[in-house]
Amino acid sequence: MPDYGVIPSIRVTDMPRALAFYESVLGFKVRRGGPAAEHCSLERGSASIMLEIAASFYSAGYNEAIRQRMGTPSAIALNVEAEDLEPLLMRVAEAGAKIIDPLADREWGQSEFTVEDPEGNWLTFWRVKK
């Protein structure tokens, strides 16, 4: 059985658009779900995330809370290890995705860049400096 630890759940308003971005631009693979699903499980290397819309399996109050929070800025960035950092950055740039922080070497020994998804969530892709 895999040791998942923490799996972030990213709330989206448009599942087909979100899946297209996460699959074709960011290189995630769908493990469960699809464009018509209310909940999808994705992976990229050893990273796992979930994409969800306000859905029938949640209570009405929880769904309303999700809807109220959608579109509000968050200071959280998800960090995803990516050995293919330069090709990924090229694909992100070619897709016209918003790059929040360009590729840079950090003093703690990694190279990284941060991109914004269509819902305004930030993902930082990194690898150990070569």
BELGIDA-V289138 format. One record per pair of residues at least 12 apart in sequence whose C-alpha atoms are under 10 Angstrom apart, sorted by the first residue. I is the first residue (numbers start at 1). J is the second residue. D is the distance in Angstrom with one decimal. If there is no record, write none. Layout:
{{I	J	D} {I	J	D}}
This chain:
{{4	46	9.2} {4	47	8.8} {4	48	7.6} {4	49	10.0} {5	48	9.7} {6	47	9.9} {6	48	8.6} {6	49	9.0} {7	41	9.4} {7	42	10.0} {7	47	8.3} {7	48	5.9} {7	49	5.4} {7	50	7.0} {8	47	9.8} {8	48	7.6} {8	49	5.2} {8	50	6.2} {8	51	8.6} {8	78	8.1} {9	39	9.3} {9	40	9.4} {9	41	9.0} {9	48	9.5} {9	49	6.1} {9	50	4.6} {9	51	5.8} {9	52	6.8} {9	53	9.9} {10	39	9.8} {10	40	9.9} {10	49	7.4} {10	50	6.0} {10	51	4.9} {10	52	6.2} {10	53	8.6} {10	78	10.0} {10	119	9.1} {10	121	8.0} {11	39	9.3} {11	50	8.4} {11	51	5.9} {11	52	4.9} {11	53	5.6} {11	54	7.6} {11	66	7.5} {11	67	9.0} {11	69	9.2} {11	70	7.4} {11	71	9.8} {11	119	8.3} {11	121	9.2} {12	38	9.6} {12	39	9.8} {12	51	6.6} {12	52	5.9} {12	53	5.3} {12	54	8.1} {12	66	9.5} {12	67	9.4} {12	70	7.6} {12	71	9.2} {12	117	9.8} {12	118	8.6} {12	119	6.4} {12	120	9.6} {12	121	9.5} {13	38	10.0} {13	51	9.8} {13	52	8.3} {13	53	5.8} {13	54	7.8} {13	66	10.0} {13	67	8.5} {13	70	7.8} {13	71	9.2} {13	118	9.6} {13	119	7.7} {14	35	8.8} {14	36	9.7} {14	38	9.7} {14	51	10.0} {14	52	9.3} {14	53	7.5} {14	118	9.3} {14	119	8.9} {15	34	8.0} {15	35	5.6} {15	36	7.2} {15	37	7.4} {15	38	7.4} {15	39	8.5} {15	40	8.7} {15	51	7.6} {15	52	7.5} {15	53	7.0} {16	34	7.7} {16	35	4.4} {16	36	7.1} {16	37	8.9} {17	35	8.1} {17	118	8.0} {17	119	9.8} {18	35	8.6} {18	51	7.9} {18	52	9.6} {18	117	7.9} {18	118	6.9} {18	119	8.1} {19	33	9.8} {19	34	7.5} {19	35	6.7} {19	40	8.6} {19	42	9.1} {19	51	8.1} {20	34	10.0} {20	35	8.5} {21	92	9.4} {21	95	8.9} {21	97	9.0} {21	117	7.4} {21	118	7.7} {22	42	8.5} {22	43	9.7} {22	44	9.6} {22	51	9.5} {22	117	8.1} {22	118	9.6} {23	42	8.7} {23	43	9.5} {23	44	9.3} {24	91	8.7} {24	92	9.3} {24	95	9.1} {25	88	7.8} {25	89	9.3} {25	90	9.6} {25	91	6.1} {25	92	5.7} {25	93	9.1} {25	94	8.9} {25	95	6.7} {25	96	9.6} {25	97	8.4} {25	117	9.7} {26	44	8.6} {26	88	6.8} {26	89	8.9} {26	91	7.8} {26	92	6.9} {26	95	9.9} {26	97	10.0} {26	115	9.4} {26	117	9.3} {26	123	9.5} {26	125	9.4} {27	42	9.9} {27	43	8.8} {27	44	6.6} {27	45	9.4} {27	82	9.8} {27	84	10.0} {27	88	7.8} {27	91	9.3} {27	92	9.8} {28	41	9.8} {28	42	6.1} {28	43	5.3} {28	44	4.7} {28	45	8.2} {28	47	9.0} {28	48	8.9} {28	49	9.1} {29	41	8.6} {29	42	5.4} {29	43	5.3} {29	44	6.3} {29	45	9.1} {29	48	9.6} {30	42	4.4} {30	43	6.6} {30	44	9.1} {30	48	9.9} {30	49	9.7} {30	50	9.5} {31	43	6.9} {31	48	9.4} {31	50	9.8} {32	50	9.4} {33	50	9.8} {33	51	9.3} {33	52	10.0} {34	51	10.0} {37	51	9.5} {37	52	8.4} {37	53	8.6} {37	55	9.4} {38	51	8.1} {38	52	5.6} {38	53	5.4} {38	54	7.4} {38	55	5.8} {38	56	8.2} {38	57	8.9} {39	51	5.8} {39	52	4.5} {39	53	6.7} {39	54	9.1} {39	55	8.1} {39	57	9.8} {40	52	6.4} {40	53	9.4} {44	80	8.2} {44	81	8.7} {44	82	8.3} {45	80	8.9} {45	81	7.9} {45	82	7.7} {45	83	9.1} {46	80	8.8} {46	81	8.2} {46	82	9.6} {47	79	9.0} {47	80	6.4} {47	81	7.5} {47	82	9.4} {48	80	9.1} {49	78	9.6} {53	66	8.4} {53	67	8.9} {53	70	10.0} {54	66	6.4} {54	67	6.9} {54	70	9.9} {70	119	7.9} {70	120	9.2} {71	119	6.6} {71	120	7.0} {71	121	9.2} {72	119	9.3} {72	120	8.2} {72	121	9.6} {73	119	9.6} {73	120	7.1} {73	121	8.0} {73	122	9.9} {74	120	8.2} {74	121	7.3} {74	122	8.5} {75	121	8.9} {75	122	8.4} {76	121	7.8} {76	122	7.0} {76	123	8.7} {77	114	8.0} {77	115	9.2} {77	116	9.2} {77	121	7.1} {77	122	4.7} {77	123	5.2} {77	124	6.3} {77	125	9.8} {78	114	9.1} {78	121	8.4} {78	122	6.4} {78	123	4.7} {78	124	5.9} {78	125	8.4} {79	112	9.2} {79	113	9.7} {79	114	8.7} {79	122	8.8} {79	123	5.9} {79	124	4.7} {79	125	5.9} {79	126	7.2} {80	112	9.5} {80	114	9.9} {80	123	7.1} {80	124	6.1} {80	125	4.9} {80	126	6.3} {80	127	8.6} {81	110	9.9} {81	112	9.0} {81	124	8.4} {81	125	5.7} {81	126	4.9} {81	127	5.6} {81	128	8.6} {82	111	9.9} {82	112	9.0} {82	124	9.5} {82	125	5.9} {82	126	5.5} {82	127	5.6} {82	128	9.2} {83	125	9.1} {83	126	7.7} {83	127	5.8} {83	128	8.4} {84	125	9.5} {84	126	9.1} {84	127	8.4} {85	103	8.8} {85	111	8.3} {85	112	7.7} {85	113	8.5} {85	125	7.0} {85	126	6.7} {85	127	7.0} {86	103	8.5} {86	111	9.9} {86	112	9.6} {86	113	9.7} {86	126	10.0} {88	125	8.7} {89	102	8.8} {89	103	7.9} {89	112	9.6} {89	113	7.8} {89	114	9.3} {89	115	8.9} {89	125	8.8} {92	115	7.8} {92	116	9.8} {93	115	9.4} {97	115	6.9} {97	116	6.8} {97	117	7.2} {97	118	8.1} {98	114	8.8} {98	115	5.8} {98	116	5.4} {98	117	7.6} {98	118	8.8} {98	120	9.3} {98	122	9.6} {99	113	7.6} {99	114	5.9} {99	115	4.4} {99	116	6.3} {99	117	9.4} {99	122	9.2} {99	123	9.7} {99	124	9.8} {100	113	7.7} {100	114	5.3} {100	115	5.3} {100	116	6.5} {100	122	7.9} {100	123	9.3} {100	124	9.2} {101	113	5.4} {101	114	4.9} {101	115	7.1} {101	116	9.5} {101	122	9.9} {101	124	8.6} {102	114	6.7} {102	115	8.5} {103	124	9.8} {103	125	9.1} {103	126	8.9} {104	126	9.5} {104	129	9.9} {105	126	9.5} {105	127	9.7} {105	128	9.2} {105	129	7.1} {105	130	9.9} {106	126	9.9} {106	128	9.6} {106	129	8.4} {107	129	9.8} {108	128	9.1} {108	129	9.3} {109	127	8.7} {109	128	5.9} {109	129	5.6} {109	130	8.9} {110	125	10.0} {110	126	6.4} {110	127	5.4} {110	128	4.2} {110	129	4.6} {110	130	8.3} {111	125	8.4} {111	126	5.5} {111	127	5.6} {111	128	6.3} {111	129	5.4} {111	130	8.5} {112	124	6.5} {112	125	5.5} {112	126	4.1} {112	127	6.7} {112	128	8.8} {112	129	9.0} {113	125	5.6} {113	126	6.7} {113	127	9.9} {114	126	8.8}}
